[in-house]
Amino acid sequence: MSNFTSKPSNAWNLFTYFNFAVAALMMAGGIWSLEASFSAKGYYAMAALMLVYSTASITKAVRDQEENNRIYNKIEDAKTERLLAEVSA
């Protein structure tokens, strides 16, 4: 089993932060220039913020589940190796 974990580069991190900033500015600009009442603009702004928050939450939940499965698999592999060692001894 390999313990290699890939680490994202600084360039990739900068790229993702830049993309998020551009998307947030575009969304804010679109809401600002929308020809609608102030309450409609507020509704769209709240919906956009909720979408960003829920995207971050689901990403964290998926990542946490993957890490949990990886740890569980390591424990199961160790139990199997111990059982095989006991049987072969």
Backbone as ProteinMPNN parsed JSONL, in Angstrom:
{"seq_chain_A": "MSNFTSKPSNAWNLFTYFNFAVAALMMAGGIWSLEASFSAKGYYAMAALMLVYSTASITKAVRDQEENNRIYNKIEDAKTERLLAEVSA", "coords_chain_A": {"N_chain_A": [[0.843, -1.17, 0.0], [0.522, 2.205, -0.786], [1.748, 5.203, 0.661], [1.697, 7.616, -0.482], [0.677, 10.887, -0.924], [-0.789, 13.316, -2.893], [0.049, 16.713, -3.174], [-1.429, 19.8, -3.726], [-0.138, 22.249, -5.986], [1.333, 25.522, -5.429], [0.716, 27.225, -7.504], [-1.653, 26.127, -8.499], [-3.353, 26.535, -6.275], [-3.365, 29.357, -6.191], [-4.569, 29.842, -8.663], [-7.153, 28.745, -8.244], [-8.119, 30.402, -6.177], [-8.092, 32.845, -7.522], [-9.957, 32.331, -9.569], [-12.272, 31.993, -7.997], [-12.504, 34.588, -6.92], [-12.925, 36.111, -9.257], [-15.349, 34.978, -10.149], [-17.022, 35.664, -7.979], [-16.946, 38.464, -8.13], [-18.089, 38.822, -10.661], [-20.662, 37.801, -10.191], [-21.546, 39.595, -8.205], [-21.437, 41.978, -9.675], [-23.333, 41.395, -11.656], [-25.67, 41.174, -10.114], [-25.759, 43.74, -9.07], [-26.139, 45.319, -11.377], [-28.592, 44.452, -12.204], [-31.869, 45.028, -13.27], [-33.991, 45.393, -11.126], [-36.075, 45.337, -8.173], [-34.88, 46.502, -4.963], [-35.273, 44.571, -2.989], [-35.472, 42.218, -4.51], [-32.906, 42.099, -5.564], [-31.539, 41.727, -3.163], [-32.532, 39.209, -2.473], [-31.427, 37.602, -4.543], [-28.723, 38.016, -3.959], [-28.505, 36.837, -1.402], [-29.153, 34.214, -2.11], [-26.976, 33.608, -3.765], [-24.842, 33.747, -1.916], [-25.605, 31.654, -0.203], [-25.404, 29.521, -1.963], [-22.63, 29.465, -2.437], [-21.745, 28.891, 0.179], [-22.988, 26.398, 0.647], [-21.788, 24.866, -1.337], [-19.122, 24.834, -0.479], [-19.521, 23.469, 1.926], [-20.52, 20.929, 1.097], [-18.361, 20.032, -0.354], [-16.445, 19.785, 1.666], [-17.709, 17.797, 3.193], [-17.674, 15.601, 1.44], [-14.907, 15.27, 1.129], [-14.173, 14.713, 3.798], [-15.542, 12.284, 4.156], [-14.17, 10.674, 2.322], [-11.589, 10.683, 3.477], [-12.222, 9.398, 5.872], [-13.003, 6.884, 4.917], [-10.55, 6.071, 3.875], [-8.965, 5.825, 6.191], [-10.438, 3.857, 7.528], [-10.1, 1.749, 5.723], [-7.342, 1.342, 5.991], [-7.216, 0.393, 8.619], [-8.705, -1.961, 8.369], [-7.041, -3.323, 6.553], [-4.775, -3.681, 8.172], [-5.83, -5.358, 10.154], [-6.421, -7.603, 8.591], [-3.857, -8.326, 7.683], [-2.674, -8.98, 10.147], [-4.258, -11.17, 10.912], [-3.66, -12.963, 8.817], [-0.941, -13.305, 9.337], [-1.062, -14.577, 11.813], [-2.346, -16.959, 11.093], [-0.573, -18.101, 9.258], [1.581, -18.571, 10.886]], "CA_chain_A": [[0.0, 0.0, 0.0], [1.319, 3.416, -0.912], [1.389, 6.316, 1.546], [1.892, 8.841, -1.249], [-0.456, 11.793, -1.081], [-0.408, 14.442, -3.741], [-0.197, 18.024, -2.587], [-1.61, 20.752, -4.818], [0.927, 23.25, -6.089], [0.964, 26.901, -5.097], [0.105, 27.803, -8.698], [-3.038, 25.663, -8.542], [-4.077, 27.249, -5.22], [-3.547, 30.732, -6.652], [-5.539, 29.779, -9.754], [-8.497, 28.532, -7.707], [-8.528, 31.623, -5.469], [-8.348, 33.85, -8.551], [-11.234, 31.986, -10.197], [-13.34, 32.303, -7.051], [-12.646, 36.044, -6.845], [-13.542, 36.573, -10.503], [-16.753, 34.556, -10.146], [-17.742, 36.468, -6.989], [-17.091, 39.817, -8.689], [-19.063, 38.766, -11.752], [-21.989, 37.643, -9.597], [-21.895, 40.869, -7.568], [-21.717, 42.938, -10.753], [-24.6, 41.036, -12.276], [-26.764, 41.535, -9.203], [-25.777, 45.203, -8.967], [-26.681, 45.923, -12.595], [-29.905, 43.886, -12.461], [-32.953, 46.005, -13.189], [-35.024, 44.818, -10.266], [-36.202, 46.056, -6.906], [-33.817, 46.25, -3.987], [-35.552, 43.304, -2.314], [-35.126, 41.14, -5.441], [-31.442, 42.032, -5.574], [-31.156, 41.112, -1.897], [-32.842, 37.78, -2.558], [-30.406, 36.978, -5.378], [-27.447, 38.051, -3.233], [-28.557, 35.798, -0.363], [-29.102, 32.913, -2.783], [-25.601, 33.401, -4.212], [-24.033, 33.439, -0.734], [-25.984, 30.321, 0.257], [-24.841, 28.572, -2.922], [-21.199, 29.363, -2.151], [-21.586, 28.207, 1.455], [-23.359, 24.984, 0.527], [-20.758, 24.219, -2.153], [-17.973, 24.579, 0.407], [-19.918, 22.445, 2.902], [-20.603, 19.606, 0.485], [-16.993, 19.65, -0.689], [-15.828, 19.321, 2.915], [-18.332, 16.535, 3.587], [-17.165, 14.552, 0.551], [-13.507, 15.053, 1.482], [-14.132, 14.04, 5.095], [-15.963, 10.899, 3.951], [-13.059, 9.991, 1.65], [-10.543, 10.467, 4.475], [-12.73, 8.402, 6.8], [-12.911, 5.592, 4.232], [-9.136, 5.723, 3.755], [-8.524, 5.371, 7.514], [-11.117, 2.584, 7.777], [-9.444, 0.729, 4.9], [-6.037, 1.046, 6.598], [-7.474, -0.438, 9.802], [-9.102, -3.28, 7.88], [-5.843, -3.961, 5.992], [-3.926, -4.098, 9.288], [-6.467, -6.525, 10.765], [-6.249, -8.732, 7.671], [-2.449, -8.733, 7.726], [-2.451, -9.642, 11.431], [-4.926, -12.47, 10.836], [-2.863, -13.803, 7.921], [0.304, -13.628, 10.032], [-1.394, -15.579, 12.831], [-2.693, -18.221, 10.43], [0.628, -18.675, 8.632], [2.587, -18.89, 11.904]], "C_chain_A": [[0.893, 1.24, 0.0], [0.812, 4.494, 0.047], [1.542, 7.647, 0.846], [0.595, 9.634, -1.309], [0.002, 12.979, -1.909], [-0.811, 15.747, -3.07], [-0.36, 19.019, -3.731], [-0.515, 21.823, -4.799], [0.405, 24.626, -5.701], [0.281, 27.572, -6.284], [-1.365, 27.391, -8.797], [-3.883, 26.378, -7.485], [-4.359, 28.689, -5.633], [-4.603, 30.789, -7.752], [-6.956, 29.623, -9.216], [-8.99, 29.764, -6.94], [-8.883, 32.732, -6.465], [-9.696, 33.582, -9.222], [-12.406, 32.293, -9.282], [-13.576, 33.808, -6.985], [-13.321, 36.597, -8.096], [-15.023, 36.214, -10.528], [-17.574, 35.385, -9.165], [-17.96, 37.888, -7.502], [-18.106, 39.844, -9.825], [-20.488, 38.636, -11.219], [-22.44, 38.948, -8.951], [-22.224, 41.928, -8.611], [-23.036, 42.663, -11.442], [-25.782, 41.407, -11.401], [-26.895, 43.052, -9.114], [-26.452, 45.841, -10.188], [-28.062, 45.387, -12.966], [-30.97, 44.959, -12.303], [-34.113, 45.366, -12.446], [-35.074, 45.63, -8.985], [-35.053, 45.668, -5.973], [-34.027, 44.915, -3.281], [-35.229, 42.118, -3.222], [-33.608, 40.982, -5.528], [-30.923, 41.373, -4.296], [-31.405, 39.619, -1.894], [-31.781, 37.057, -3.383], [-29.041, 36.958, -4.691], [-27.413, 36.984, -2.139], [-28.479, 34.399, -0.983], [-27.687, 32.601, -3.251], [-24.689, 33.045, -3.045], [-24.336, 32.044, -0.208], [-25.415, 29.259, -0.668], [-23.35, 28.378, -2.685], [-20.971, 28.58, -0.86], [-21.9, 26.722, 1.331], [-22.375, 24.224, -0.345], [-19.538, 23.892, -1.311], [-18.309, 23.474, 1.409], [-19.952, 21.057, 2.292], [-19.223, 19.121, 0.068], [-16.274, 19.118, 0.541], [-16.399, 17.982, 3.339], [-17.811, 15.376, 2.734], [-15.712, 14.241, 0.887], [-13.372, 14.318, 2.809], [-14.536, 12.577, 4.979], [-14.853, 10.091, 3.292], [-11.926, 9.702, 2.637], [-10.961, 9.394, 5.482], [-12.634, 7.008, 6.174], [-11.461, 5.13, 4.114], [-8.606, 5.186, 5.087], [-9.152, 4.018, 7.832], [-10.451, 1.464, 6.984], [-8.07, 0.37, 5.456], [-6.203, 0.135, 7.808], [-7.846, -1.852, 9.368], [-7.917, -4.034, 7.281], [-4.926, -4.468, 7.101], [-4.515, -5.325, 9.976], [-6.273, -7.758, 9.893], [-4.817, -9.242, 7.695], [-2.133, -9.459, 9.035], [-3.064, -11.042, 11.439], [-4.139, -13.438, 9.949], [-1.55, -14.215, 8.591], [0.07, -14.686, 11.092], [-1.668, -16.938, 12.214], [-1.452, -18.892, 9.86], [1.705, -19.058, 9.652], [2.392, -20.238, 12.532]], "O_chain_A": [[1.897, 1.297, 0.71], [-0.393, 4.672, 0.219], [1.523, 8.696, 1.49], [-0.45, 9.112, -1.698], [1.052, 13.567, -1.651], [-1.884, 15.854, -2.475], [0.491, 19.074, -4.619], [-0.04, 22.237, -3.741], [-0.802, 24.862, -5.653], [-0.623, 28.389, -6.105], [-2.22, 28.207, -9.139], [-5.011, 26.783, -7.769], [-5.471, 29.184, -5.445], [-5.438, 31.693, -7.764], [-7.869, 30.301, -9.686], [-10.161, 30.127, -7.048], [-9.854, 33.463, -6.272], [-10.486, 34.505, -9.421], [-13.431, 32.8, -9.739], [-14.722, 34.257, -6.994], [-14.194, 37.46, -8.0], [-15.859, 37.044, -10.885], [-18.701, 35.772, -9.477], [-19.039, 38.453, -7.327], [-18.894, 40.783, -9.936], [-21.409, 39.277, -11.726], [-23.585, 39.364, -9.126], [-23.179, 42.688, -8.45], [-23.776, 43.59, -11.774], [-26.792, 41.903, -11.901], [-28.004, 43.586, -9.086], [-27.234, 46.782, -10.054], [-28.644, 45.834, -13.955], [-30.973, 45.707, -11.326], [-35.071, 44.872, -13.04], [-34.232, 46.494, -8.743], [-34.366, 44.665, -6.168], [-33.061, 44.204, -3.003], [-34.75, 41.096, -2.73], [-33.094, 39.864, -5.562], [-29.993, 40.567, -4.334], [-30.596, 38.848, -1.378], [-31.287, 36.009, -2.969], [-28.29, 35.992, -4.826], [-26.401, 36.303, -1.969], [-27.819, 33.51, -0.444], [-27.239, 31.459, -3.149], [-23.856, 32.146, -3.16], [-23.422, 31.323, 0.192], [-24.987, 28.203, -0.204], [-22.856, 27.251, -2.727], [-20.105, 27.707, -0.807], [-21.163, 25.883, 1.849], [-22.148, 23.037, -0.111], [-18.981, 22.799, -1.415], [-17.461, 22.632, 1.705], [-19.467, 20.103, 2.9], [-18.943, 17.924, 0.13], [-15.57, 18.111, 0.465], [-15.657, 17.113, 3.798], [-17.538, 14.294, 3.254], [-15.323, 13.073, 0.927], [-12.555, 13.406, 2.937], [-13.942, 11.718, 5.63], [-14.62, 8.942, 3.665], [-11.367, 8.605, 2.636], [-10.14, 8.576, 5.895], [-12.225, 6.058, 6.841], [-11.173, 3.939, 4.238], [-7.874, 4.196, 5.106], [-8.477, 3.128, 8.347], [-10.257, 0.362, 7.499], [-7.67, -0.793, 5.397], [-5.416, -0.792, 8.0], [-7.355, -2.829, 9.935], [-7.791, -5.244, 7.473], [-4.362, -5.556, 6.992], [-3.777, -6.239, 10.343], [-5.991, -8.841, 10.405], [-4.586, -10.45, 7.725], [-1.402, -10.449, 9.029], [-2.445, -11.99, 11.922], [-3.974, -14.607, 10.3], [-1.101, -15.349, 8.429], [0.888, -15.589, 11.266], [-1.261, -17.962, 12.762], [-1.295, -20.108, 9.964], [2.639, -19.788, 9.32], [3.167, -20.632, 13.403]]}, "name": "protein", "num_of_chains": 1, "seq": "MSNFTSKPSNAWNLFTYFNFAVAALMMAGGIWSLEASFSAKGYYAMAALMLVYSTASITKAVRDQEENNRIYNKIEDAKTERLLAEVSA"}
